[in-house]
């Protein structure tokens, strides 16, 4: 029996393999595409503006695809469409010699690429519902794919040259499409199609989702925390290059940024209490670590400093990503799950990425990386204050509810 045949008999194994390849493919894109644009002679400001197109379009793409994922009750089909569209449009970007066409097809690419991670999260959450499987045990395969593929691609790009980035991206995205075809349907999808199709007209109602005050404040604070993270993702490879780092070192940077996510996901799987108070406390702690990370980046004077500071990403990004995904699932009703995850992804990579690409490019070029990271640290500290306030409010509400319950028992 072939490897593919064996995988089909193990649906959860297929999901893990798909996560590995999907995140690996976009680790390569994220780490090396800004260098590719720099090689074409595009300025830092222009690169920031170009890459800001993804977050801007995700404002529409995430809700659009989240709505259809909920309405069709078929996340796998949406993932296949998104991957094929991403593959074709990105390859067109690599083969165009006209800047207007490059911009056009890059924007098309963002329409398909930006919702991928939110939809893959929805598929995982649906597949493991009513099972003993944990979200982190699947997401860690994405972290492993991101780390190992970025590390392996560094020497490959040294050998091929950055102009041949299309070959590596094409192979990995092609593999992601193959594995997407083998993904299982979620266990509850049939129920949603038969029992919940009456409600399909209500799915994707983003006004209803945003009416939850806890979720709304969480999204607003998340935008504040994620703007510096998006600026770092866009410019860290250029920053390292300016300090003397080569492609191999940039690959190592991406490796260190992801490899330690694995124990973080496993620890959260085991110890995270899924209530508002605990999750807001975790977000406040992660935001404090983000502030420390950006202060250290502002003080860096060598690419090797950045290499080791990037290891903090495994705690900061993984912690925020995991807790944010679980908090979204906690606050949003199951019928709106894909739409809720789309809004969460929108705040993390949409609004924040748009600001990061435009403002980050200007700050990076005019004031330098040190100023950009100092401003980032200040924003993270505001996030600490916001999430701490939410934790205090949630704790007080929990105490009041307990007191009210005890009082009712005494009356009985």
C-alpha positions as CSV (number, residue, x, y, z in Angstrom):
1,X,0.0,0.0,0.0
2,X,1.3,3.5,-0.9
3,X,2.1,6.2,1.6
4,X,-0.9,8.2,0.4
5,X,-3.2,5.1,0.8
6,X,-2.0,4.7,4.4
7,X,-2.6,8.3,5.2
8,X,-6.2,8.1,3.9
9,X,-6.8,5.4,6.5
10,X,-5.6,7.7,9.2
11,X,-7.6,11.0,8.8
12,X,-6.0,12.7,11.8
13,X,-2.6,11.8,10.4
14,X,-3.6,13.5,7.1
15,X,-4.5,16.7,9.0
16,X,-1.1,16.7,10.8
17,X,0.7,16.2,7.5
18,X,-1.3,18.9,5.8
19,X,-0.5,21.3,8.7
20,X,3.2,20.5,8.3
21,X,3.3,21.2,4.6
22,X,0.9,24.2,4.6
23,X,2.9,26.1,7.3
24,X,6.2,25.0,5.7
25,X,5.2,26.4,2.4
26,X,4.3,29.8,3.9
27,X,7.3,29.8,6.1
28,X,9.4,29.9,2.9
29,X,7.3,32.6,1.4
30,X,7.3,34.7,4.6
31,X,11.1,34.4,5.2
32,X,12.4,34.9,1.7
33,X,9.8,36.8,-0.4
34,X,10.7,40.3,1.1
35,X,14.3,39.5,0.1
36,X,13.1,38.5,-3.4
37,X,11.4,41.9,-3.7
38,X,14.5,43.6,-2.5
39,X,16.5,41.8,-5.1
40,X,14.2,43.3,-7.7
41,X,15.3,46.8,-6.6
42,X,12.1,47.6,-4.7
43,X,12.5,50.0,-1.7
44,X,11.6,49.2,1.9
45,X,8.7,51.6,1.8
46,X,7.4,50.0,-1.4
47,X,7.9,46.5,0.0
48,X,5.9,47.5,3.1
49,X,3.1,48.9,0.9
50,X,3.1,45.8,-1.4
51,X,2.9,43.4,1.5
52,X,0.2,45.6,3.2
53,X,-2.0,44.6,0.3
54,X,-2.5,41.2,1.9
55,X,-3.9,42.5,5.1
56,X,-6.0,45.1,3.3
57,X,-7.6,42.4,1.1
58,X,-8.0,40.1,4.1
59,X,-10.5,42.6,5.4
60,X,-12.8,41.3,2.7
61,X,-11.3,37.9,1.9
62,X,-11.5,36.5,5.5
63,X,-15.2,37.3,6.0
64,X,-16.0,36.2,2.5
65,X,-14.4,32.8,2.7
66,X,-15.5,32.3,6.3
67,X,-19.1,33.0,5.3
68,X,-19.0,30.4,2.5
69,X,-17.2,27.9,4.7
70,X,-20.0,28.1,7.2
71,X,-22.8,28.2,4.6
72,X,-21.5,25.2,2.7
73,X,-20.4,23.3,5.8
74,X,-17.4,22.2,3.9
75,X,-14.1,23.6,5.0
76,X,-12.1,21.2,3.0
77,X,-13.6,22.4,-0.3
78,X,-12.8,26.0,0.6
79,X,-9.2,25.1,1.5
80,X,-8.6,23.4,-1.8
81,X,-10.0,26.4,-3.7
82,X,-7.8,28.8,-1.6
83,X,-4.6,26.7,-2.2
84,X,-5.1,26.4,-6.0
85,X,-5.8,30.1,-6.3
86,X,-2.7,30.9,-4.1
87,X,-0.5,28.6,-6.2
88,X,-1.5,29.9,-9.6
89,X,-1.4,33.6,-8.6
90,X,2.0,33.4,-6.8
91,X,3.6,31.6,-9.7
92,X,2.3,34.3,-12.0
93,X,3.9,36.9,-9.7
94,X,7.3,35.3,-10.1
95,X,7.1,35.2,-13.9
96,X,5.9,38.7,-14.6
97,X,8.4,41.4,-15.6
98,X,5.9,44.3,-15.3
99,X,5.5,46.0,-12.0
100,X,1.8,46.8,-12.5
101,X,1.2,43.1,-13.2
102,X,3.3,42.1,-10.2
103,X,1.1,44.2,-8.0
104,X,-2.1,42.9,-9.6
105,X,-1.3,39.2,-9.2
106,X,0.2,39.7,-5.8
107,X,-3.2,41.2,-4.7
108,X,-5.0,38.2,-6.3
109,X,-2.6,35.9,-4.3
110,X,-3.5,37.7,-1.1
111,X,-7.3,37.1,-1.7
112,X,-6.6,33.4,-1.6
113,X,-3.7,33.2,0.9
114,X,-4.9,35.4,3.7
115,X,-7.8,33.1,4.9
116,X,-5.9,29.8,4.7
117,X,-4.7,29.6,8.4
118,X,-8.1,30.6,9.8
119,X,-9.9,28.0,7.7
120,X,-7.3,25.3,8.6
121,X,-8.0,26.0,12.3
122,X,-11.7,25.7,11.7
123,X,-11.1,22.3,10.1
124,X,-9.0,21.1,13.0
125,X,-11.5,22.3,15.6
126,X,-14.4,20.6,13.8
127,X,-12.5,17.4,13.3
128,X,-11.5,17.0,16.9
129,X,-14.9,18.0,18.4
130,X,-16.3,15.3,20.6
131,X,-13.0,13.4,20.6
132,X,-10.1,13.3,23.0
133,X,-7.8,15.1,20.6
134,X,-6.4,18.5,21.5
135,X,-5.9,21.5,19.2
136,X,-2.3,21.9,20.2
137,X,-1.3,18.4,19.2
138,X,-2.3,19.3,15.6
139,X,-1.0,22.9,15.5
140,X,2.4,21.8,16.7
141,X,2.9,20.1,13.3
142,X,2.4,23.4,11.6
143,X,5.1,24.9,13.9
144,X,7.4,22.0,13.0
145,X,6.8,22.5,9.3
146,X,7.5,26.2,9.6
147,X,10.7,25.7,11.5
148,X,12.2,22.8,9.5
149,X,11.2,24.0,6.0
150,X,12.5,27.6,6.7
151,X,15.8,26.1,8.0
152,X,16.2,23.7,5.0
153,X,15.4,26.4,2.5
154,X,18.2,28.7,3.7
155,X,21.0,26.7,2.2
156,X,18.9,25.9,-0.9
157,X,18.4,29.6,-1.6
158,X,22.1,30.2,-1.1
159,X,22.7,27.6,-3.8
160,X,19.9,28.5,-6.2
161,X,19.8,32.2,-5.7
162,X,16.8,34.2,-4.5
163,X,15.5,34.6,-8.1
164,X,14.7,30.9,-8.1
165,X,12.4,31.2,-5.1
166,X,9.5,30.2,-7.3
167,X,10.7,26.7,-7.6
168,X,10.7,26.0,-3.9
169,X,7.4,27.8,-3.3
170,X,5.8,25.9,-6.2
171,X,6.9,22.5,-5.0
172,X,5.6,23.1,-1.4
173,X,2.3,24.6,-2.4
174,X,1.8,21.8,-4.9
175,X,2.2,19.3,-2.1
176,X,-0.2,21.2,0.1
177,X,-2.9,20.9,-2.6
178,X,-2.3,17.2,-2.9
179,X,-2.8,16.7,0.8
180,X,-5.8,19.0,0.9
181,X,-7.6,16.6,-1.4
182,X,-7.0,13.8,1.2
183,X,-8.4,15.8,4.2
184,X,-11.3,14.3,5.9
185,X,-14.7,15.9,6.2
186,X,-15.3,17.1,9.8
187,X,-17.2,14.7,11.9
188,X,-20.0,17.2,12.6
189,X,-20.3,18.5,9.0
190,X,-23.1,16.1,8.1
191,X,-25.1,17.3,11.1
192,X,-24.5,20.8,10.1
193,X,-25.6,20.2,6.5
194,X,-28.7,18.3,7.5
195,X,-29.7,19.7,10.8
196,X,-28.3,23.2,10.6
197,X,-28.9,24.1,7.0
198,X,-32.0,26.0,8.0
199,X,-29.7,28.4,9.8
200,X,-27.4,28.8,6.9
201,X,-28.8,32.2,6.1
202,X,-27.7,33.4,9.6
203,X,-24.2,32.1,9.3
204,X,-21.5,34.7,8.6
205,X,-23.5,37.3,10.5
206,X,-20.5,39.4,11.6
207,X,-22.7,42.0,13.3
208,X,-24.0,39.3,15.6
209,X,-20.5,38.0,16.3
210,X,-19.1,41.5,17.1
211,X,-22.1,42.2,19.5
212,X,-20.3,40.1,22.1
213,X,-18.5,42.8,24.1
214,X,-15.8,40.5,25.4
215,X,-14.9,39.4,21.9
216,X,-15.0,42.9,20.5
217,X,-12.5,44.2,23.2
218,X,-10.3,41.1,22.6
219,X,-10.2,41.8,18.9
220,X,-9.3,45.5,19.4
221,X,-6.5,44.7,21.9
222,X,-5.3,41.9,19.6
223,X,-4.9,44.5,16.8
224,X,-2.7,46.6,19.0
225,X,-0.5,43.6,19.9
226,X,-0.3,42.2,16.4
227,X,0.8,45.4,14.6
228,X,4.4,45.1,15.9
229,X,4.4,41.4,15.2
230,X,3.4,42.1,11.6
231,X,6.1,44.7,11.3
232,X,8.6,42.3,12.5
233,X,7.5,39.6,10.1
234,X,7.8,42.0,7.2
235,X,11.1,43.5,7.9
236,X,13.1,41.1,10.1
237,X,14.8,39.4,7.1
238,X,15.8,42.8,5.7
239,X,17.0,43.9,9.1
240,X,19.2,40.8,9.4
241,X,20.5,41.3,5.9
242,X,21.4,44.9,6.6
243,X,23.3,43.7,9.7
244,X,25.3,41.2,7.6
245,X,23.1,38.1,7.7
246,X,22.8,35.7,4.7
247,X,20.0,33.5,3.5
248,X,21.2,30.6,5.7
249,X,21.1,32.7,8.8
250,X,17.6,34.0,7.9
251,X,16.5,30.4,7.6
252,X,18.0,29.7,11.1
253,X,16.1,32.7,12.4
254,X,12.8,31.3,11.2
255,X,13.7,27.9,12.7
256,X,14.4,29.4,16.1
257,X,11.2,31.4,15.8
258,X,9.1,28.3,15.4
259,X,10.7,25.1,16.8
260,X,10.0,25.9,20.4
261,X,6.3,26.4,19.7
262,X,5.9,22.7,19.9
263,X,6.3,22.4,23.8
264,X,4.3,25.6,24.2
265,X,1.3,24.1,22.4
266,X,1.6,20.8,24.4
267,X,1.8,22.8,27.7
268,X,-1.3,24.9,26.8
269,X,-3.1,21.7,25.8
270,X,-2.5,20.3,29.2
271,X,-2.7,23.2,31.6
272,X,-4.8,26.0,30.0
273,X,-8.1,26.5,31.8
274,X,-10.7,27.4,29.2
275,X,-12.5,30.3,31.0
276,X,-12.3,34.0,30.4
277,X,-10.3,34.9,33.5
278,X,-7.5,32.4,32.8
279,X,-7.3,33.1,29.1
280,X,-7.1,36.9,29.6
281,X,-4.4,36.4,32.3
282,X,-2.4,34.4,29.7
283,X,-2.8,37.1,27.1
284,X,-1.6,39.7,29.5
285,X,1.5,37.6,30.3
286,X,2.2,37.0,26.6
287,X,1.9,40.7,25.8
288,X,4.5,41.4,28.5
289,X,6.9,39.0,26.9
290,X,6.2,40.7,23.5
291,X,7.3,44.0,25.1
292,X,10.5,42.4,26.3
293,X,11.1,40.9,22.8
294,X,10.7,44.2,21.0
295,X,13.0,46.0,23.5
296,X,15.7,43.4,22.9
297,X,15.2,43.7,19.1
298,X,15.7,47.5,19.4
299,X,19.0,46.9,21.1
300,X,20.3,44.3,18.6
301,X,23.6,45.1,16.9
302,X,24.3,41.8,15.2
303,X,22.3,39.3,13.1
304,X,23.2,36.7,15.7
305,X,21.5,38.8,18.4
306,X,18.3,38.7,16.3
307,X,18.7,34.9,15.7
308,X,18.4,34.2,19.4
309,X,15.8,36.9,20.2
310,X,13.6,35.3,17.6
311,X,13.4,32.2,19.8
312,X,11.0,34.3,22.0
313,X,8.5,34.1,19.1
314,X,7.9,30.5,20.1
315,X,6.4,31.8,23.4
316,X,4.9,35.1,22.3
317,X,3.3,34.2,19.0
318,X,2.4,30.6,19.9
319,X,1.0,31.6,23.2
320,X,-1.2,34.4,21.7
321,X,-2.2,32.3,18.7
322,X,-3.2,29.3,20.8
323,X,-5.1,31.2,23.5
324,X,-6.7,33.5,21.0
325,X,-8.0,30.6,18.9
326,X,-9.4,28.9,22.0
327,X,-10.9,32.2,23.4
328,X,-12.6,32.7,20.0
329,X,-14.0,29.2,20.1
330,X,-15.2,29.8,23.7
331,X,-16.9,33.2,23.1
332,X,-18.4,32.4,19.6
333,X,-21.3,29.9,19.2
334,X,-20.4,26.7,17.2
335,X,-22.7,27.8,14.3
336,X,-20.5,30.8,13.7
337,X,-17.2,29.1,14.3
338,X,-15.5,29.6,10.9
339,X,-16.7,33.2,10.8
340,X,-15.4,33.8,14.3
341,X,-12.0,32.4,13.4
342,X,-12.1,34.6,10.3
343,X,-12.6,37.7,12.4
344,X,-9.8,36.7,14.7
345,X,-7.5,36.1,11.7
346,X,-8.7,39.5,10.3
347,X,-7.6,41.3,13.5
348,X,-4.2,39.4,13.6
349,X,-3.2,39.7,10.0
350,X,-5.7,42.1,8.4
351,X,-6.1,45.4,10.1
352,X,-2.8,45.1,11.9
353,X,-0.9,44.0,8.9
354,X,-2.3,46.9,6.9
355,X,-1.0,49.4,9.5
356,X,2.3,47.5,9.9
357,X,3.0,47.4,6.1
358,X,2.4,51.1,5.6
359,X,3.6,52.6,8.9
360,X,6.3,50.0,9.4
361,X,7.8,50.7,6.0
362,X,7.9,54.4,6.6
363,X,9.4,54.0,10.1
364,X,11.9,51.4,9.0
365,X,13.2,53.5,6.1
366,X,13.1,57.0,7.7
367,X,13.9,56.3,11.4
368,X,15.5,52.8,11.3
369,X,14.8,49.4,12.8
370,X,15.7,50.5,16.3
371,X,12.9,53.1,16.4
372,X,10.4,50.7,14.9
373,X,11.1,48.1,17.6
374,X,11.0,50.7,20.4
375,X,7.6,51.9,19.3
376,X,6.5,48.2,19.1
377,X,7.5,47.6,22.7
378,X,5.5,50.6,23.8
379,X,2.4,49.3,22.0
380,X,2.9,45.9,23.6
381,X,2.9,47.5,27.1
382,X,-0.4,49.2,26.3
383,X,-1.7,45.7,25.5
384,X,-0.5,44.4,28.8
385,X,-2.5,47.1,30.6
386,X,-5.6,46.3,28.5
387,X,-5.6,42.5,29.0
388,X,-4.8,42.9,32.7
389,X,-7.9,45.1,33.1
390,X,-10.0,42.4,31.3
391,X,-8.6,39.8,33.6
392,X,-9.5,41.8,36.7
393,X,-13.1,42.4,35.4
394,X,-13.5,38.7,34.6
395,X,-12.2,37.7,38.0
396,X,-14.6,40.1,39.8
397,X,-17.5,38.8,37.7
398,X,-16.6,35.2,38.6
399,X,-16.5,36.1,42.3
400,X,-19.9,37.8,42.1
401,X,-21.4,34.8,40.3
402,X,-20.1,32.4,43.0
403,X,-21.5,34.6,45.8
404,X,-24.9,34.8,44.0
405,X,-24.9,31.0,43.7
406,X,-24.1,30.5,47.3
407,X,-26.7,33.0,48.4
408,X,-29.4,31.1,46.3
409,X,-28.4,27.9,48.0
410,X,-28.9,29.4,51.4
411,X,-32.4,30.5,50.5
412,X,-33.2,26.9,49.5
